Amino acid sequence: MTVRATELRKGTVIVGERGKLLLITEYHHHTPGNLRAVIHVKVKDLATGTVTPQRWGSSDAFEVAYLDKKKCEYLYKDSTGYHFMDQETFEQFPISEELVGEMMGYVRENTPVAVTFHGPVAIGVELPASVTLKVIEAESAVRGNTATNVKKDAVVETGLKVKVPPHISVGDEIKISTVDGEFLGRQN
């Protein structure tokens, strides 16, 4: 489906030059006085992860990419990337570390996730807003640091490092935001 640049929004995936999939990460429509409107955007190449600023005219047209989401299960990681299994067809496929490396710190093995596809190619993983993970390493708390908002380092079962309050110890299950990696609370 082809749309004009003025109809695009942040979060839209378009097909760029040579079939590249570009995610619009920033969008600003600017009309300087009585001149033609200009659209300033930043696009992220979903294959390489590079972000580039671009400037488009209001009459420029782009093809919006058709994306499909499937329920999949994260299986394991090896040298070829992260391996997933489609929960409907039981077909297994890898996704490269460049595409989903940062996100996978929030996902433990055998966890269901939504995987985004463009045609037959997997291009990304969609995470829930928060996840619950078990603490496997935590610094010991310093006595007397409870009056201030002091945080200590902790490592969860996936290897992700998180800043947590002093009362969190090894074995605790904690809730973590997948948006910014912040500690949200202890799970009972």
C-alpha positions in Angstrom: 0.0 0.0 0.0 1.5 3.4 -1.0 1.0 6.4 1.2 2.2 10.0 1.1 4.8 11.1 3.6 2.3 13.3 5.5 0.3 10.1 6.3 3.2 8.3 7.9 3.7 8.2 11.7 6.3 7.1 14.3 6.4 3.3 14.5 5.4 2.7 10.8 7.6 0.3 8.8 8.1 1.3 5.2 9.9 -0.4 2.3 12.9 1.7 1.3 15.5 1.6 -1.5 16.4 -2.0 -2.7 13.6 -3.5 -0.5 15.1 -2.4 2.9 12.7 -2.3 5.8 12.8 1.0 7.6 11.2 1.7 10.9 10.3 5.4 11.5 11.6 6.2 15.0 11.1 10.0 14.9 8.7 12.1 12.8 8.4 15.8 12.6 6.2 17.7 10.1 7.6 21.2 9.6 6.0 24.1 7.5 8.3 27.1 7.4 6.1 30.2 6.9 4.6 30.1 3.4 7.1 27.5 2.0 6.5 23.9 1.1 6.1 21.5 4.0 9.1 19.4 4.9 9.1 16.2 7.0 12.1 15.4 9.1 12.4 11.7 10.2 14.8 9.3 11.6 14.6 5.8 10.2 16.1 2.6 11.6 17.2 -0.1 9.0 15.7 -3.3 10.5 18.4 -5.4 8.8 21.4 -3.6 10.1 20.1 -1.5 13.0 21.5 1.7 11.8 19.5 4.9 12.4 19.8 7.7 9.8 18.0 11.1 9.6 16.1 11.8 6.4 14.2 14.8 4.9 11.2 14.2 2.8 8.8 16.5 0.8 5.1 16.3 1.6 4.3 14.8 -1.8 6.8 12.0 -1.5 5.2 8.5 -1.6 6.3 5.3 0.3 5.2 1.7 0.4 4.1 0.6 3.8 5.4 -2.8 4.7 2.9 -5.6 5.5 4.0 -7.2 8.7 2.6 -10.4 10.3 2.9 -11.3 14.0 3.0 -15.0 15.1 3.0 -16.6 18.5 6.4 -18.3 18.9 8.5 -19.8 21.7 12.1 -18.9 22.4 14.1 -22.1 22.5 17.9 -21.3 22.8 20.9 -19.3 21.6 23.9 -20.5 19.6 26.5 -19.1 17.2 23.9 -18.6 14.5 21.6 -16.5 16.7 18.4 -16.9 18.8 16.2 -19.9 17.8 12.4 -19.7 18.0 9.6 -22.2 17.2 6.3 -21.2 15.6 3.6 -22.5 18.0 1.2 -23.4 15.2 3.4 -25.1 12.7 6.3 -26.2 15.1 8.7 -24.8 12.5 12.0 -23.6 14.0 14.0 -20.6 12.8 16.9 -18.4 13.9 16.9 -14.6 14.3 20.3 -12.9 14.2 21.7 -11.3 17.4 22.0 -7.9 15.6 18.2 -7.7 15.3 17.1 -8.8 18.7 20.2 -8.9 20.9 19.3 -6.2 23.5 15.7 -7.5 23.9 16.6 -11.1 24.6 18.0 -10.2 28.1 14.3 -10.0 29.1 13.4 -13.4 27.8 14.2 -16.8 29.3 14.3 -20.1 27.4 10.9 -21.8 26.6 9.0 -18.5 27.0 6.3 -17.5 24.5 6.8 -14.2 22.6 5.4 -12.5 19.5 7.7 -12.6 16.5 7.2 -10.1 13.6 7.6 -11.3 10.1 7.9 -9.6 6.7 6.9 -12.3 4.3 8.8 -15.4 5.3 11.6 -13.5 7.1 11.5 -12.9 10.9 12.6 -9.3 11.6 11.9 -8.8 15.3 10.5 -9.8 18.6 7.7 -8.0 20.5 8.0 -8.1 24.3 5.4 -7.6 27.0 5.6 -4.3 29.0 7.2 -6.1 31.9 8.7 -9.5 32.8 9.4 -11.4 36.0 12.9 -12.9 36.4 14.8 -14.6 39.2 17.9 -12.9 40.7 21.0 -15.1 40.6 23.6 -12.6 41.7 23.3 -9.5 44.0 25.7 -7.4 45.9 25.2 -7.5 49.6 23.4 -4.6 51.1 25.3 -2.0 53.2 23.8 -1.5 56.6 22.3 2.0 57.0 21.7 2.7 53.3 17.9 2.3 53.6 17.1 6.0 54.2 18.2 7.1 50.7 17.3 5.9 47.2 20.5 3.8 46.9 20.4 1.0 44.4 22.7 -2.0 44.0 23.6 -4.2 41.0 21.9 -7.5 40.5 22.1 -10.1 37.7 19.0 -12.0 36.7 18.7 -15.5 35.2 19.1 -14.3 31.6 22.3 -12.5 32.3 20.7 -9.0 32.3 22.1 -6.5 34.9 19.5 -4.5 36.8 19.7 -1.8 39.5 17.6 -2.9 42.5 16.9 -1.7 46.0 19.1 -3.0 48.8 16.5 -5.4 50.2 16.6 -7.6 47.1 18.7 -10.8 47.5 19.6 -13.9 45.5 16.6 -16.1 44.8 14.0 -13.2 44.7 11.8 -12.9 41.7 11.6 -9.3 40.5 9.4 -7.5 37.9 11.4 -5.5 35.3 10.2 -3.0 32.7 11.1 -4.1 29.1 10.9 -0.5 28.0 13.7 1.0 30.1 15.1 -1.9 32.2 13.9 -0.4 35.4 13.1 -2.4 38.6 9.3 -2.4 39.1 9.0 -4.5 42.3 9.4 -7.9 43.9 7.1 -10.7 43.0 5.6 -12.9 45.7 
